[in-house]
Amino acid sequence: MNQLIFATNNQHKVEEMNMALKGKFSIKSLKEAGIDIDIPEPFNTLEENAITKARTIYQLTQSDCFSEDTGLEVEALNGEPGVKSARYAGEKAEFSDNIDKLLMNMQNKQNRAAQFKTIITLIIAGKEYMFEGICKGSILTERHGGKGFGYDPVFVPEGSNKSFAEMTMEEKNIYSHRRKAADKLVEFLSK
């Protein structure tokens, strides 16, 4: 079975990717691969952050690897939090702080439209490939549900009346931005 290093230590992302890859590929998190580094994400685009993470791991290991960067882009906030989604309320902030800041900034906003965007960068045999997944939806006025992670309690995808945090993993994968990008990755790797 082909093995890929996933340039993350976020176990939620590892679980989502494992489900998307349907056992066709074996993935290892950085920790499972014995890599103990924190890769900075200093850039202004998801694409630049994703490619930098993948290149860093490839240079360290010379192993096939992939990375992803995801952002929540809110129309009424001119695309914020975007590339800064994980650090929206500050470098040391928890996701509950990020959600609090988002809900505060969305007070009195009529336009609740938003989208999650995921960029996956794959490096195989030194060649780089990029895959994008987008999930359009809207921002709730308060948290709903206790599953998932990140902004899941305040995001409802188009076509659903549940937040991501109210869905099972199977339900979330029907809409998921990460799943859409991962499906493109799987299709490419299956060729």
ROSE-4610 file (N, C-alpha, C; in Angstrom, 1 decimal, always signed):
// ROSE-4610
residu = [M/M/M/N/N/N/Q/Q/Q/L/L/L/I/I/I/F/F/F/A/A/A/T/T/T/N/N/N/N/N/N/Q/Q/Q/H/H/H/K/K/K/V/V/V/E/E/E/E/E/E/M/M/M/N/N/N/M/M/M/A/A/A/L/L/L/K/K/K/G/G/G/K/K/K/F/F/F/S/S/S/I/I/I/K/K/K/S/S/S/L/L/L/K/K/K/E/E/E/A/A/A/G/G/G/I/I/I/D/D/D/I/I/I/D/D/D/I/I/I/P/P/P/E/E/E/P/P/P/F/F/F/N/N/N/T/T/T/L/L/L/E/E/E/E/E/E/N/N/N/A/A/A/I/I/I/T/T/T/K/K/K/A/A/A/R/R/R/T/T/T/I/I/I/Y/Y/Y/Q/Q/Q/L/L/L/T/T/T/Q/Q/Q/S/S/S/D/D/D/C/C/C/F/F/F/S/S/S/E/E/E/D/D/D/T/T/T/G/G/G/L/L/L/E/E/E/V/V/V/E/E/E/A/A/A/L/L/L/N/N/N/G/G/G/E/E/E/P/P/P/G/G/G/V/V/V/K/K/K/S/S/S/A/A/A/R/R/R/Y/Y/Y/A/A/A/G/G/G/E/E/E/K/K/K/A/A/A/E/E/E/F/F/F/S/S/S/D/D/D/N/N/N/I/I/I/D/D/D/K/K/K/L/L/L/L/L/L/M/M/M/N/N/N/M/M/M/Q/Q/Q/N/N/N/K/K/K/Q/Q/Q/N/N/N/R/R/R/A/A/A/A/A/A/Q/Q/Q/F/F/F/K/K/K/T/T/T/I/I/I/I/I/I/T/T/T/L/L/L/I/I/I/I/I/I/A/A/A/G/G/G/K/K/K/E/E/E/Y/Y/Y/M/M/M/F/F/F/E/E/E/G/G/G/I/I/I/C/C/C/K/K/K/G/G/G/S/S/S/I/I/I/L/L/L/T/T/T/E/E/E/R/R/R/H/H/H/G/G/G/G/G/G/K/K/K/G/G/G/F/F/F/G/G/G/Y/Y/Y/D/D/D/P/P/P/V/V/V/F/F/F/V/V/V/P/P/P/E/E/E/G/G/G/S/S/S/N/N/N/K/K/K/S/S/S/F/F/F/A/A/A/E/E/E/M/M/M/T/T/T/M/M/M/E/E/E/E/E/E/K/K/K/N/N/N/I/I/I/Y/Y/Y/S/S/S/H/H/H/R/R/R/R/R/R/K/K/K/A/A/A/A/A/A/D/D/D/K/K/K/L/L/L/V/V/V/E/E/E/F/F/F/L/L/L/S/S/S/K/K/K]
num = [1/1/1/2/2/2/3/3/3/4/4/4/5/5/5/6/6/6/7/7/7/8/8/8/9/9/9/10/10/10/11/11/11/12/12/12/13/13/13/14/14/14/15/15/15/16/16/16/17/17/17/18/18/18/19/19/19/20/20/20/21/21/21/22/22/22/23/23/23/24/24/24/25/25/25/26/26/26/27/27/27/28/28/28/29/29/29/30/30/30/31/31/31/32/32/32/33/33/33/34/34/34/35/35/35/36/36/36/37/37/37/38/38/38/39/39/39/40/40/40/41/41/41/42/42/42/43/43/43/44/44/44/45/45/45/46/46/46/47/47/47/48/48/48/49/49/49/50/50/50/51/51/51/52/52/52/53/53/53/54/54/54/55/55/55/56/56/56/57/57/57/58/58/58/59/59/59/60/60/60/61/61/61/62/62/62/63/63/63/64/64/64/65/65/65/66/66/66/67/67/67/68/68/68/69/69/69/70/70/70/71/71/71/72/72/72/73/73/73/74/74/74/75/75/75/76/76/76/77/77/77/78/78/78/79/79/79/80/80/80/81/81/81/82/82/82/83/83/83/84/84/84/85/85/85/86/86/86/87/87/87/88/88/88/89/89/89/90/90/90/91/91/91/92/92/92/93/93/93/94/94/94/95/95/95/96/96/96/97/97/97/98/98/98/99/99/99/100/100/100/101/101/101/102/102/102/103/103/103/104/104/104/105/105/105/106/106/106/107/107/107/108/108/108/109/109/109/110/110/110/111/111/111/112/112/112/113/113/113/114/114/114/115/115/115/116/116/116/117/117/117/118/118/118/119/119/119/120/120/120/121/121/121/122/122/122/123/123/123/124/124/124/125/125/125/126/126/126/127/127/127/128/128/128/129/129/129/130/130/130/131/131/131/132/132/132/133/133/133/134/134/134/135/135/135/136/136/136/137/137/137/138/138/138/139/139/139/140/140/140/141/141/141/142/142/142/143/143/143/144/144/144/145/145/145/146/146/146/147/147/147/148/148/148/149/149/149/150/150/150/151/151/151/152/152/152/153/153/153/154/154/154/155/155/155/156/156/156/157/157/157/158/158/158/159/159/159/160/160/160/161/161/161/162/162/162/163/163/163/164/164/164/165/165/165/166/166/166/167/167/167/168/168/168/169/169/169/170/170/170/171/171/171/172/172/172/173/173/173/174/174/174/175/175/175/176/176/176/177/177/177/178/178/178/179/179/179/180/180/180/181/181/181/182/182/182/183/183/183/184/184/184/185/185/185/186/186/186/187/187/187/188/188/188/189/189/189/190/190/190/191/191/191]
x = [+0.8/+0.0/+0.9/+0.5/+1.2/+1.1/+2.2/+2.2/+2.6/+1.9/+2.1/+2.2/+3.1/+3.2/+2.3/+1.4/+0.5/+1.1/+1.4/+2.1/+1.2/+0.7/-0.1/+0.0/-0.4/-0.5/-2.0/-2.8/-4.2/-5.0/-5.3/-5.9/-7.2/-8.0/-9.3/-9.1/-8.1/-7.8/-7.3/-6.5/-6.0/-7.2/-8.1/-9.3/-10.2/-10.4/-11.1/-10.4/-9.1/-8.4/-8.4/-8.2/-8.2/-9.6/-10.6/-12.0/-12.1/-11.6/-11.6/-10.8/-9.7/-8.8/-9.2/-10.3/-11.0/-10.0/-8.9/-8.0/-7.2/-7.3/-6.5/-5.0/-4.8/-3.5/-3.3/-2.1/-1.9/-1.2/-1.8/-1.2/-0.6/+0.4/+1.0/+1.0/+0.7/+0.8/+2.3/+2.6/+4.0/+4.5/+3.7/+4.1/+4.3/+3.4/+3.6/+4.8/+5.2/+6.4/+7.7/+7.5/+8.7/+9.2/+8.4/+8.8/+8.2/+9.1/+8.6/+9.0/+8.3/+8.5/+7.2/+7.3/+6.1/+6.4/+5.7/+5.9/+5.1/+5.8/+5.1/+4.2/+3.2/+2.3/+2.2/+3.3/+3.4/+2.8/+2.3/+1.9/+0.5/+0.2/-1.2/-2.2/-1.7/-2.6/-2.6/-3.7/-3.7/-2.7/-2.7/-1.8/-0.3/+0.1/+1.5/+1.8/+0.9/+1.1/+1.2/+0.2/+0.2/+1.5/+1.9/+3.1/+4.3/+4.4/+5.6/+5.6/+4.5/+4.4/+4.9/+4.3/+4.7/+6.2/+6.7/+8.1/+9.0/+8.6/+9.4/+9.5/+8.4/+8.4/+9.2/+9.0/+9.7/+11.2/+11.6/+13.1/+13.7/+12.9/+13.3/+13.4/+12.4/+12.3/+12.6/+12.5/+12.5/+11.5/+10.4/+9.3/+8.1/+7.2/+6.0/+5.2/+4.6/+3.9/+2.8/+1.9/+1.0/+0.7/+0.2/-0.2/-1.5/-2.2/-3.4/-3.4/-4.1/-4.4/-5.8/-6.5/-8.0/-8.3/-9.2/-9.6/-11.1/-11.7/-13.1/-13.1/-13.8/-13.9/-15.3/-15.5/-16.8/-17.0/-18.1/-18.3/-18.4/-19.2/-19.4/-18.2/-17.2/-15.9/-14.8/-15.1/-14.1/-13.2/-13.7/-12.9/-12.2/-12.4/-11.8/-12.6/-12.1/-10.7/-9.7/-10.2/-9.3/-8.1/-7.0/-5.7/-5.3/-5.9/-5.7/-6.7/-7.5/-8.6/-8.2/-7.1/-6.7/-6.1/-5.8/-5.2/-6.0/-7.2/-8.1/-8.1/-8.2/-8.3/-6.9/-5.8/-4.5/-3.7/-2.4/-1.5/-1.8/-2.1/-2.3/-3.8/-4.7/-6.1/-6.6/-7.6/-8.3/-9.4/-10.0/-11.0/-12.2/-12.5/-13.7/-13.5/-12.2/-11.9/-12.1/-11.7/-11.9/-13.4/-14.2/-15.6/-16.2/-15.8/-16.3/-16.0/-14.8/-14.4/-15.3/-15.4/-16.2/-17.7/-18.3/-19.7/-19.8/-18.8/-18.8/-18.7/-17.8/-17.7/-18.9/-19.7/-20.8/-22.1/-22.0/-23.2/-23.8/-25.1/-25.8/-25.4/-24.8/-24.5/-25.7/-26.3/-27.4/-26.9/-25.7/-25.1/-24.3/-24.8/-24.2/-23.4/-23.3/-22.6/-21.2/-20.7/-19.3/-19.0/-17.7/-17.2/-16.0/-15.9/-14.6/-13.9/-12.6/-11.7/-10.5/-10.3/-9.1/-8.2/-6.9/-5.9/-5.1/-5.0/-4.1/-2.9/-1.7/-0.5/+0.1/+0.4/+1.0/+2.3/+3.3/+4.6/+4.9/+5.0/+5.4/+6.6/+7.6/+8.8/+9.3/+9.2/+9.7/+8.8/+7.7/+6.8/+5.6/+5.2/+4.2/+2.8/+1.8/+0.4/-0.5/-1.5/-2.4/-3.8/-4.7/-6.1/-6.9/-8.0/-8.8/-10.2/-10.8/-12.1/-12.8/-14.0/-14.8/-16.2/-16.6/-17.9/-18.6/-19.6/-20.3/-21.4/-21.7/-22.7/-22.9/-23.2/-23.5/-23.1/-23.0/-22.6/-23.8/-23.9/-25.1/-24.8/-25.8/-25.7/-25.2/-25.3/-24.8/-24.3/-23.6/-23.1/-24.3/-24.1/-25.0/-24.2/-24.4/-23.7/-22.4/-22.0/-20.8/-19.8/-20.0/-19.1/-18.1/-17.2/-16.3/-15.3/-14.7/-13.7/-13.7/-12.9/-12.8/-14.1/-14.5/-15.7/-16.9/-16.8/-18.0/-19.3/-19.2/-20.5/-21.3/-20.6/-21.3/-21.4/-21.1/-21.1/-22.1/-23.1/-24.1/-23.8/-23.5/-23.3/-24.6/-24.4/-25.6/-26.2/-27.6/-28.3/-28.6/-28.1/-28.4/-29.0/-29.7/-30.1/-29.4/-28.3/-27.5/-26.1/-25.6/-24.2/-23.3/-22.0/-21.1/-20.9/-21.1/-20.9/-22.1/-23.2/-24.4/-24.4/-23.4/-23.4/-22.4/-22.8/-21.8/-20.7/-19.6/-18.5/-19.0/-19.9/-20.4/-21.3/-22.1/-22.9/-22.0/-21.1/-20.2/-19.5/-19.1/-18.3/-19.1/-20.5/-21.3/-21.0/-20.7/-20.5/-19.0/-18.2/-16.9/-16.0/-15.5/-14.4/-13.2/-12.8/-11.6/-11.8/-13.1/-13.4/-13.3/-13.8/-13.8/-12.4/-11.5/-10.1/-9.5/-9.8/-9.3/-9.7/-11.0/-11.5/-10.6/-10.3/-9.4/-8.0/-7.5/-6.2/-6.3/-7.4/-7.5/-7.6/-8.4/-8.6/-7.2/-6.4/-5.1/-4.2/-4.2/-3.3/-3.7/-5.0/-5.5/-5.2/-4.7/-4.4/-3.2]
y = [-1.2/+0.0/+1.2/+2.2/+3.5/+4.2/+4.7/+5.5/+6.9/+7.8/+9.2/+9.8/+10.8/+11.5/+12.7/+12.9/+14.1/+15.1/+16.3/+17.3/+18.0/+17.2/+17.8/+16.9/+17.5/+16.8/+16.9/+17.5/+17.7/+16.3/+15.6/+14.3/+14.3/+15.4/+15.5/+15.5/+16.2/+16.3/+14.9/+14.2/+12.9/+11.9/+12.0/+11.1/+11.4/+12.7/+13.1/+12.6/+12.7/+12.3/+10.8/+10.1/+8.6/+8.1/+8.8/+8.4/+8.7/+9.8/+10.2/+9.2/+8.8/+7.9/+6.5/+6.2/+4.9/+3.7/+3.8/+2.7/+2.4/+3.2/+3.0/+3.4/+4.3/+4.8/+4.9/+4.6/+4.7/+6.1/+6.8/+8.1/+8.1/+8.8/+9.0/+10.5/+10.8/+12.2/+12.5/+13.7/+14.0/+13.3/+13.2/+12.5/+11.0/+10.4/+9.0/+8.7/+9.8/+9.6/+10.0/+10.4/+10.7/+12.1/+13.0/+14.3/+15.3/+16.0/+16.9/+18.3/+18.9/+20.3/+21.0/+22.3/+23.1/+23.9/+23.7/+24.4/+25.7/+26.9/+28.1/+28.3/+29.1/+29.4/+30.9/+31.5/+33.0/+33.7/+32.9/+33.5/+34.0/+34.8/+35.4/+34.6/+33.4/+32.6/+31.1/+30.4/+29.0/+28.2/+28.6/+27.9/+27.9/+29.1/+29.3/+28.5/+28.6/+27.8/+26.3/+25.8/+24.4/+23.9/+24.6/+24.2/+24.3/+25.3/+25.4/+24.2/+23.8/+22.7/+21.4/+21.2/+19.9/+19.9/+21.1/+21.1/+20.9/+21.4/+21.3/+19.8/+19.1/+17.7/+16.8/+17.2/+16.4/+16.6/+17.9/+18.1/+17.4/+17.3/+16.5/+15.0/+14.5/+13.0/+12.4/+13.2/+12.7/+11.6/+11.7/+10.7/+11.5/+10.7/+11.2/+11.8/+13.0/+13.6/+14.5/+15.0/+16.0/+16.9/+18.1/+19.0/+19.6/+20.3/+21.0/+22.3/+23.3/+24.4/+24.8/+25.1/+25.4/+26.7/+27.5/+28.7/+28.9/+29.6/+30.0/+31.4/+31.6/+33.0/+33.5/+34.6/+35.2/+36.4/+36.4/+37.5/+38.9/+39.0/+40.3/+40.8/+39.9/+40.3/+40.4/+40.6/+40.7/+39.5/+38.3/+37.1/+36.7/+37.4/+37.0/+35.8/+35.0/+35.0/+34.4/+33.7/+33.3/+32.5/+32.9/+32.2/+32.3/+33.2/+33.3/+32.6/+31.7/+31.0/+30.4/+29.7/+29.0/+30.0/+31.2/+32.2/+33.5/+33.4/+34.6/+35.5/+34.9/+35.6/+35.8/+35.4/+35.5/+34.2/+34.3/+33.2/+32.0/+32.3/+31.3/+31.0/+31.5/+31.4/+29.9/+29.6/+28.3/+28.6/+27.5/+27.7/+28.3/+28.1/+28.8/+30.3/+30.8/+32.2/+32.7/+31.9/+32.3/+32.4/+31.4/+31.5/+32.7/+33.0/+34.2/+35.5/+35.6/+36.8/+36.8/+35.7/+35.6/+36.1/+35.5/+35.9/+37.3/+37.9/+39.3/+40.1/+39.8/+40.6/+40.4/+39.4/+39.1/+39.7/+40.3/+40.9/+42.0/+42.0/+43.0/+42.9/+41.8/+41.5/+40.7/+41.3/+40.5/+39.4/+39.7/+38.7/+37.7/+36.5/+35.4/+34.5/+34.8/+33.8/+33.6/+32.4/+32.1/+30.8/+30.5/+29.3/+28.8/+27.5/+26.8/+26.5/+26.8/+26.4/+25.6/+24.5/+23.7/+23.5/+23.7/+23.4/+22.3/+21.2/+20.1/+20.2/+20.1/+20.0/+18.7/+18.0/+16.7/+16.7/+16.1/+15.9/+14.4/+14.0/+12.6/+12.6/+11.8/+11.7/+13.1/+14.1/+15.4/+16.3/+15.8/+16.6/+17.1/+18.4/+19.0/+19.1/+18.8/+18.9/+19.6/+20.3/+21.0/+20.7/+20.5/+20.2/+21.1/+21.6/+22.6/+22.0/+22.2/+21.9/+23.1/+23.4/+24.5/+24.0/+24.5/+24.2/+25.6/+25.9/+27.2/+26.9/+28.0/+27.9/+29.2/+29.1/+30.4/+30.3/+31.4/+31.5/+31.7/+30.8/+30.9/+32.1/+32.5/+33.5/+33.0/+31.7/+31.0/+29.6/+29.0/+27.6/+26.6/+25.6/+24.4/+23.2/+22.2/+20.9/+20.8/+19.6/+19.4/+18.5/+18.2/+17.3/+18.2/+17.5/+18.3/+19.1/+20.1/+21.0/+22.3/+23.2/+24.5/+25.3/+25.8/+26.6/+25.8/+24.5/+23.6/+23.9/+24.4/+24.7/+25.9/+26.8/+28.0/+28.0/+26.9/+26.8/+25.8/+26.3/+25.4/+25.3/+24.1/+24.1/+24.2/+24.8/+24.9/+23.5/+23.5/+22.2/+21.5/+22.0/+21.4/+22.4/+21.8/+22.7/+22.4/+21.6/+21.3/+22.0/+22.3/+22.8/+21.6/+21.8/+20.7/+20.0/+20.7/+20.1/+19.3/+19.3/+18.5/+17.2/+17.1/+16.0/+14.9/+13.7/+12.6/+12.8/+12.1/+12.3/+11.9/+10.9/+10.5/+11.6/+12.3/+13.4/+14.6/+14.9/+16.0/+15.8/+14.6/+14.3/+14.5/+14.5/+14.8/+16.2/+17.2/+18.6/+19.0/+18.3/+18.8/+19.3/+20.5/+21.1/+20.2/+19.7/+18.8/+17.5/+17.0/+15.8/+16.0/+17.2/+17.5/+17.5/+18.2/+18.2/+16.8/+16.1/+14.7/+13.8/+13.9/+13.1/+13.4/+14.6/+14.9/+14.3/+14.4/+13.7/+12.2/+11.6/+10.1/+9.8/+10.6/+10.3/+10.4/+11.4/+11.6/+10.4/+10.0/+8.9/+7.6/+7.5/+6.2/+6.0/+7.0/+6.9/+6.0]
z = [+0.0/+0.0/+0.0/-0.8/-0.9/+0.5/+0.9/+2.2/+1.9/+2.6/+2.5/+3.9/+4.0/+5.3/+5.1/+6.1/+6.1/+7.0/+6.5/+7.2/+8.2/+9.2/+10.3/+11.5/+12.7/+13.9/+14.4/+13.6/+13.9/+13.7/+14.8/+14.7/+14.0/+14.1/+13.4/+11.9/+11.4/+10.0/+9.5/+10.3/+10.0/+9.8/+10.8/+10.7/+9.5/+9.2/+8.0/+6.7/+6.6/+5.4/+5.3/+6.4/+6.4/+5.8/+6.2/+5.8/+4.3/+3.8/+2.4/+1.5/+2.1/+1.3/+1.2/+2.0/+2.0/+2.0/+2.8/+2.9/+1.7/+0.6/-0.6/-0.4/+0.6/+0.9/+2.4/+2.9/+4.3/+4.6/+5.6/+5.9/+7.3/+7.5/+8.8/+9.1/+10.3/+10.8/+11.0/+11.2/+11.5/+12.7/+13.8/+15.0/+14.7/+13.9/+13.6/+12.7/+12.0/+11.2/+11.9/+13.2/+14.0/+13.8/+13.3/+12.9/+14.0/+14.7/+15.8/+15.5/+14.5/+14.2/+14.0/+14.2/+14.0/+12.8/+11.7/+10.4/+10.4/+10.3/+10.3/+9.1/+9.2/+8.1/+8.0/+7.5/+7.5/+6.3/+5.3/+4.1/+4.0/+3.0/+2.9/+2.1/+1.6/+0.9/+1.4/+1.3/+1.7/+0.8/-0.5/-1.4/-1.0/-0.6/-0.2/+1.1/+2.0/+3.3/+3.0/+2.2/+1.9/+1.2/+0.2/-0.5/+0.4/+1.3/+2.2/+3.1/+3.7/+4.6/+3.9/+2.7/+2.0/+1.6/+1.1/+0.8/+2.0/+3.1/+4.3/+4.7/+4.6/+5.0/+3.9/+2.7/+1.6/+1.7/+2.0/+2.2/+3.4/+4.4/+5.6/+5.4/+4.7/+4.6/+3.3/+2.2/+0.8/+0.6/+1.4/+1.3/+0.6/-0.1/-0.6/+0.5/+0.3/+1.4/+0.8/+1.7/+1.3/+2.6/+2.3/+3.3/+2.9/+3.8/+3.5/+4.3/+3.8/+4.5/+4.2/+5.3/+5.1/+5.8/+5.1/+5.7/+5.6/+6.5/+6.4/+5.9/+4.8/+4.2/+4.3/+5.0/+5.3/+4.4/+3.6/+2.7/+3.4/+4.4/+5.1/+5.8/+6.0/+6.6/+5.6/+4.4/+3.3/+3.2/+3.5/+3.4/+4.6/+5.7/+7.0/+7.5/+8.4/+8.8/+7.8/+6.8/+5.7/+6.1/+5.6/+5.9/+7.4/+8.1/+9.6/+10.4/+9.8/+10.5/+11.9/+11.9/+13.1/+14.2/+13.8/+14.7/+14.7/+14.4/+14.2/+15.4/+16.6/+17.9/+18.5/+17.8/+18.3/+18.2/+18.3/+18.1/+19.1/+20.4/+21.4/+21.6/+20.7/+20.9/+20.7/+21.4/+21.2/+20.1/+19.6/+18.6/+19.2/+20.4/+21.1/+21.0/+21.2/+21.1/+19.7/+18.7/+17.3/+17.0/+17.4/+17.2/+17.9/+19.1/+19.8/+19.0/+18.5/+17.7/+16.4/+15.8/+14.5/+14.8/+15.8/+16.1/+16.5/+17.2/+17.6/+16.3/+15.4/+14.2/+13.2/+13.4/+12.6/+13.1/+14.3/+14.9/+14.0/+13.8/+12.9/+11.5/+11.0/+9.6/+9.0/+8.0/+7.3/+6.4/+5.7/+4.8/+5.7/+5.7/+6.5/+5.7/+4.3/+3.4/+3.7/+3.6/+3.9/+3.1/+3.0/+2.4/+3.1/+3.2/+3.6/+2.3/+2.3/+1.2/+1.7/+1.1/+1.4/+0.2/+0.4/-0.6/-0.1/-0.9/-0.6/-1.6/-1.1/-1.9/-1.7/-2.8/-2.8/-3.5/-2.8/-3.5/-3.6/-4.8/-5.1/-6.0/-5.6/-6.4/-6.8/-5.9/-6.1/-7.0/-7.5/-8.3/-7.4/-7.7/-6.8/-7.6/-6.8/-7.4/-6.4/-6.8/-5.9/-6.2/-5.2/-5.3/-4.4/-4.9/-4.1/-3.9/-2.7/-2.3/-1.7/-2.1/-1.5/-1.1/+0.1/+0.6/+1.0/+0.2/+0.5/+1.6/+2.3/+3.4/+4.0/+5.3/+6.0/+7.5/+8.1/+9.5/+10.4/+11.4/+12.3/+13.3/+14.1/+15.0/+16.4/+16.6/+17.8/+17.5/+18.4/+18.2/+18.2/+17.4/+17.4/+17.2/+18.1/+18.0/+18.8/+19.0/+19.8/+19.1/+17.9/+17.1/+16.3/+15.6/+14.7/+15.5/+14.8/+15.4/+14.7/+15.1/+14.5/+14.5/+13.3/+13.2/+12.9/+13.0/+12.7/+13.4/+14.7/+15.4/+14.8/+14.0/+13.5/+12.0/+11.3/+9.9/+9.4/+8.6/+8.0/+6.5/+5.9/+4.5/+3.7/+2.4/+1.5/+1.4/+1.4/+1.2/+2.5/+3.6/+4.9/+5.9/+6.9/+8.0/+9.3/+9.2/+10.4/+10.2/+11.4/+11.4/+11.2/+10.8/+10.7/+12.0/+13.1/+14.5/+14.9/+14.1/+14.4/+13.6/+12.7/+11.7/+12.2/+11.7/+11.8/+10.8/+10.9/+9.9/+8.5/+8.4/+7.1/+6.5/+7.4/+6.9/+6.5/+7.3/+7.0/+5.7/+5.4/+4.2/+2.9/+3.0/+1.8/+1.3/+2.3/+1.9/+2.0/+2.8/+3.2/+2.1/+2.4/+1.5/+1.5/+2.7/+2.8/+2.0/+2.1/+1.4/-0.1/-0.6/-2.0/-2.5/-1.8/-2.2/-2.1/-1.0/-0.9/-2.0/-2.4/-3.5/-4.8/-5.0/-6.2/-6.0/-4.8/-4.5/-4.7/-4.2/-4.4/-5.9/-6.6/-8.1/-8.8/-8.4/-9.0/-8.7/-7.4/-6.9/-7.5/-7.9/-8.4/-9.9/-10.5/-12.0/-12.2]
